Amino acid sequence: MLKIFTVEQAKQSILKRQPPDEFPVSQSMLDGIAKLFGQSLTPEQAVTRILTDVRTQGDAALKNWSQRLDNRSSETFRVPSEKLANALKSISSEQRAALELSSERVRRFHTHQPLNSWMMQEGDGTLGQLIRPIKRVGLYVPGGTAPLPSTVIMSAVPAQVAGVKEIVVVVPPNRATGEVADITLAACALVGIEEVYTLGGAQAIAALAYGTESIRAVDKIFGPGNLFVTLAKRQVFGVVGIDGLAGPTETMVIADDNSTPAWVAADLLAQAEHDVLASAILLTPSRKLADAVQLEVTHRVETLPRADILAQSLENRSGIVITRDIFEAAELANAYAPEHLCLSVAEPWMLSEKIEAAGGVFLGEHSFEALGDYVAGPSHVMPTNGTARFASPLNVWDFVHIVSLVALDRESASQLSKQAAVLARAEGLEAHAQAADERAAA
């Protein structure tokens, strides 16, 4: 059952953010860690152990942890090129057409993002910024319980648009088969990713960050994952760059009396089925709509294959909030800063002007969030857990770095050096000042 809350009740429950450094840990997870490691460890300690093993023992540690965690025994992790090609041939024509459409739309969208070096004349010198693609990146694509070929496209294509030359994909094997699903490998082949490894969890992050005998280290790691992947990314940050720390997925819908209850319910359930920690929240001033959506959700859950997951996510972190009007709903949305914000109202463009913090805004009932997951255009990798207050969806700027350019001639350097020397001495840095003095006198 999707509960109905007042605004004050919601602020103390489903709209109340957990501290970003606190991750929910069940007793069963702690028991599993203790059984695996032979002692009681927190998830952070377990991840540290794995990272240290891979950093110091390389491939031997990868094989050990892949066997213990994923029940996969193999001497090699890299997916052969012929297997990638065969995977693309094995999928249906409908699946291939859908992947091609997704890839084309994502590529076209990101090609419009400005990405240019620039220079300006300053006196007799030149200043500017050089935009350079990151040389080598690693993309983590979840796949332990369900294949996610869309994440391959949503991560790899922006990297290609940015000009990244070396793109590495790591995918955990399916726990039942021990292999990566053909549809995921097909997506890699379709967009031209040649370096793919059957590897998941904290050990995959360690391999990307530190490198092993068979896997070269990358410069930056991207992609969502489970708790252990997230903790591993946090611990290797500084050794490599990371895109961010992904939390459970979330969607928020603002709706009014003009909304279609069945569609609102469908959009909430589409997100809630991802994970037991996923959140799906409806904000509406209409009690009539709230009751209709609540009833619709109850009926639909019974017919969906992931009913157990839905029951937990709807109970724990989801609900319907009755607001004063849609403007109060917008205020609540800005404070919550959701990953996905759907404006299923009569005038979505008008309401969008009030939105200040969201990973993605979906305007109108026909611009629903599931389209964004697959074929709309923007990357579906978006900031979670309130980080949309300061973070952005994955985009081409994430795959480049800026190099400042300073090219001053002799006269300009001489004029500027006098002021530089003054500031250097104010900071007590005499060697700096003398370096400036010599240019000033030249």
CORNORFEN-V603443 format. One record per pair of residues at least 4 apart in sequence whose C-alpha atoms are under 6 Angstrom apart, sorted by sequence separation. I is the first residue (numbers start at 1). J is the second residue. D is the distance in whole Angstrom. If there is no record, write none. Layout:
I:J:D  I:J:D
This chain:
5:9:6  10:14:5  11:15:5  12:16:6  33:37:6  34:38:5  41:45:6  53:57:6  54:58:5  57:61:5  62:66:6  65:69:6  66:70:5  67:71:4  121:125:6  122:126:6  143:147:5  151:155:6  152:156:6  153:157:6  160:164:5  174:178:5  182:186:6  186:190:6  189:193:6  200:204:5  206:210:6  207:211:5  211:215:5  225:229:5  237:241:6  255:259:6  307:311:6  310:314:6  312:316:6  313:317:6  314:318:5  333:337:6  348:352:6  363:367:6  371:375:6  372:376:5  383:387:6  387:391:6  408:412:6  413:417:6  425:429:6  5:10:6  10:15:5  11:16:5  34:39:5  67:72:5  121:126:5  159:164:6  173:178:5  174:179:6  188:193:5  199:204:5  211:216:5  343:348:6  362:367:5  371:376:5  383:388:5  408:413:6  424:429:5  425:430:6  34:40:5  66:72:6  67:73:5  120:126:6  173:179:5  174:180:6  211:217:4  272:278:5  301:307:6  54:61:5  120:127:5  173:180:5  210:217:5  272:279:6  373:380:5  53:61:6  119:127:6  209:217:5  272:280:6  424:432:6  119:128:4  208:217:5  424:433:5  118:128:5  208:218:6  383:393:6  118:129:6  382:393:4  117:129:6  268:280:5  381:393:6  421:433:4  117:130:5  381:394:6  117:131:5  230:245:6  348:363:5  379:394:6  421:436:5  348:364:6  339:358:6  340:359:6  342:361:6  343:362:6  417:436:5  220:240:5  222:242:6  337:357:5  338:358:5  339:359:5  340:360:5  341:361:5  342:362:5  343:363:5  344:364:5  219:240:5  220:241:4  221:242:5  222:243:5  337:358:5  343:364:6  344:365:5  220:242:5  224:246:5  334:356:6  334:357:5  359:382:5  417:440:5  359:383:6  173:198:6  414:439:5  170:196:6  172:198:6  202:228:6  414:440:4  168:195:5  169:196:5  170:197:5  171:198:5  172:199:5  202:229:5  144:172:6  168:196:6  171:199:5  172:200:4  201:229:5  250:278:6  252:280:6  254:282:6  256:284:6  265:293:6  135:164:6  143:172:6  144:173:6  170:199:6  171:200:6  248:277:6  249:278:5  250:279:5  251:280:5  252:281:5  253:282:5  254:283:5  255:284:5  359:388:5  133:163:6  134:164:6  136:166:5  137:167:5  138:168:5  139:169:5  140:170:5  141:171:5  144:174:5  202:232:5  248:278:5  250:280:6  252:282:6  254:284:6  358:388:5  133:164:5  136:167:6  138:169:6  144:175:6  209:240:6  261:292:6  357:388:6  261:293:5  265:297:5  357:389:5  276:309:5  359:393:6  149:184:4  278:313:6  273:309:6  276:312:5  277:313:5  273:310:5  276:313:4  281:318:5  285:322:5  149:187:6  272:310:6  279:317:5  280:318:5  281:319:5  282:320:5  283:321:5  284:322:5  285:323:5  279:318:5  281:320:6  284:323:6  285:324:6  285:325:5  272:313:6  339:382:6  339:383:6  339:384:5  283:329:6  337:386:5  103:153:6  107:157:6  336:386:6  337:388:5  337:389:6  138:218:6  137:218:5  136:218:5  137:219:6  136:219:6  137:220:5  138:221:5  139:222:5  140:223:5  142:225:6  137:221:6  139:223:6  259:344:6  253:341:6  258:346:6  250:339:6  251:340:5  252:341:5  253:342:5  254:343:5  255:344:5  256:345:5  254:344:6  255:345:5  87:182:5  87:185:6  88:186:4  87:186:5  84:185:6  84:189:6  72:178:6  79:196:6  78:196:6  79:197:6  78:197:4  77:197:5  77:198:5  247:384:6  247:385:6  59:212:6  58:212:5  51:206:5  55:210:6  154:379:5  162:396:5  158:395:6  158:396:5  159:399:6  134:399:6  133:399:6  134:400:5  133:400:4  109:377:5  132:400:5  132:401:6  106:377:4  131:402:5  105:377:5  106:378:6  130:402:6  102:375:5  130:403:5  129:403:6  129:404:5  129:405:5  128:405:5  127:405:5  127:406:5  126:407:5  125:407:6  125:408:4  125:409:6  124:412:6  2:294:6  1:298:6  14:317:5  2:314:6  4:319:6  5:320:6  6:321:6  3:319:5  4:320:5  5:321:5  6:322:5  2:319:5  4:321:6
